[in-house]
Amino acid sequence: MEIWVNPACSKCRSAVRLLDEAGAEYTVRRYLEDPPSTDELRAVLDRLGLEPWDITRTQEAEAKELGIGTWPREPAERERWIGALAAHPRLIQRPIITADDGTAAVGRDEGTVRDTIARGR
């Protein structure tokens, strides 16, 4: 299992605490320091079953500077969104947990984190 975190994020800290409490084996990726590539983003999106606009923090200053809020949310624009997330990792929703069963989840709440832990066993 791997968790993408921003240590300054309370949701990330909560998810890590839950993983620790459950005794889960996982690695931490500080995605702001070690940004995912476009290929990694495509793979995690496939595992999430989501599109890039679904995991984009559109209220961030960088998103507003890029004008992401006006970008079309359609398949033809998918690569543009993925490129923006790779170039501006702060825009990626967090935490993202990849489970050992091949799935992934955006762990913004305890229930989702616990479900992901259960799938990883």
C-alpha positions as CSV (number, residue, x, y, z in Angstrom):
1,M,0.0,0.0,0.0
2,E,1.2,3.5,-0.7
3,I,-0.3,6.8,0.5
4,W,0.3,10.1,-1.2
5,V,0.4,12.8,1.4
6,N,1.1,16.5,2.1
7,P,2.3,16.5,5.7
8,A,0.7,19.9,6.3
9,C,-2.8,18.4,5.5
10,S,-4.9,17.3,8.5
11,K,-6.8,14.7,6.3
12,C,-3.4,13.1,5.4
13,R,-2.2,13.0,9.0
14,S,-5.5,11.4,10.0
15,A,-5.2,8.7,7.2
16,V,-1.6,7.9,8.3
17,R,-2.8,7.6,11.9
18,L,-5.5,5.2,10.9
19,L,-3.0,3.1,8.8
20,D,-0.7,3.0,11.8
21,E,-3.5,2.0,14.2
22,A,-4.5,-0.8,11.9
23,G,-0.9,-2.0,11.6
24,A,-1.0,-1.7,7.9
25,E,2.1,-2.0,5.8
26,Y,2.5,1.1,3.6
27,T,4.9,3.5,2.2
28,V,4.5,7.3,2.3
29,R,5.0,9.4,-0.8
30,R,5.3,13.1,-0.2
31,Y,3.9,14.0,-3.6
32,L,4.8,17.7,-3.4
33,E,8.5,16.7,-3.1
34,D,8.2,13.7,-5.3
35,P,5.5,14.5,-7.9
36,P,3.9,11.7,-9.8
37,S,4.6,11.5,-13.5
38,T,1.8,11.7,-16.1
39,D,2.0,7.9,-16.4
40,E,1.7,7.4,-12.7
41,L,-1.3,9.8,-12.6
42,R,-3.0,7.8,-15.5
43,A,-2.4,4.6,-13.5
44,V,-3.8,5.9,-10.3
45,L,-6.8,7.4,-12.1
46,D,-7.5,4.0,-13.6
47,R,-7.3,2.5,-10.1
48,L,-9.5,5.1,-8.7
49,G,-12.0,4.9,-11.5
50,L,-12.0,8.6,-11.8
51,E,-11.1,11.4,-14.2
52,P,-8.4,14.0,-13.5
53,W,-10.9,16.7,-12.9
54,D,-12.4,14.5,-10.2
55,I,-9.2,14.8,-8.1
56,T,-8.3,18.4,-8.9
57,R,-8.3,21.0,-6.2
58,T,-9.9,23.7,-8.3
59,Q,-9.9,26.3,-5.4
60,E,-6.1,26.4,-5.1
61,A,-4.4,29.6,-6.2
62,E,-2.5,27.7,-8.9
63,A,-5.8,26.4,-10.3
64,K,-7.2,29.8,-10.5
65,E,-4.0,31.1,-12.2
66,L,-4.3,28.4,-14.8
67,G,-8.0,29.0,-15.3
68,I,-8.7,25.3,-14.7
69,G,-12.3,26.1,-13.6
70,T,-13.1,26.9,-17.2
71,W,-11.5,23.8,-18.7
72,P,-13.9,21.4,-20.4
73,R,-14.4,18.1,-18.4
74,E,-14.5,15.8,-21.4
75,P,-12.3,12.9,-22.7
76,A,-10.6,15.1,-25.3
77,E,-9.2,17.3,-22.5
78,R,-8.1,14.4,-20.2
79,E,-4.4,14.7,-21.1
80,R,-4.4,18.5,-20.5
81,W,-5.8,17.9,-17.0
82,I,-3.2,15.2,-16.3
83,G,-0.4,17.4,-17.5
84,A,-1.5,20.2,-15.2
85,L,-1.6,17.8,-12.2
86,A,1.9,16.5,-13.0
87,A,3.2,20.1,-13.4
88,H,1.3,21.4,-10.4
89,P,1.1,18.6,-7.8
90,R,-0.5,20.9,-5.2
91,L,-3.6,20.6,-7.3
92,I,-3.9,16.8,-6.6
93,Q,-6.6,15.9,-4.0
94,R,-5.2,14.2,-1.0
95,P,-4.6,11.7,0.5
96,I,-4.6,9.1,-2.2
97,I,-4.1,5.5,-1.0
98,T,-3.3,2.7,-3.4
99,A,-4.3,-0.7,-2.0
100,D,-2.6,-4.0,-2.7
101,D,-5.7,-5.3,-4.4
102,G,-5.1,-2.9,-7.3
103,T,-7.7,-0.4,-6.2
104,A,-7.2,3.1,-4.9
105,A,-9.1,5.7,-2.9
106,V,-9.1,9.4,-2.0
107,G,-9.0,9.0,1.8
108,R,-10.7,12.2,2.9
109,D,-12.8,10.4,5.5
110,E,-12.2,7.6,8.0
111,G,-14.7,5.2,6.4
112,T,-12.9,5.3,3.1
113,V,-9.5,4.8,4.7
114,R,-10.7,1.9,6.7
115,D,-12.3,0.3,3.6
116,T,-9.0,0.7,1.8
117,I,-7.1,-0.9,4.7
118,A,-9.5,-3.8,4.6
119,R,-9.0,-4.3,0.9
120,G,-5.3,-4.3,1.4
121,R,-5.3,-7.3,3.6
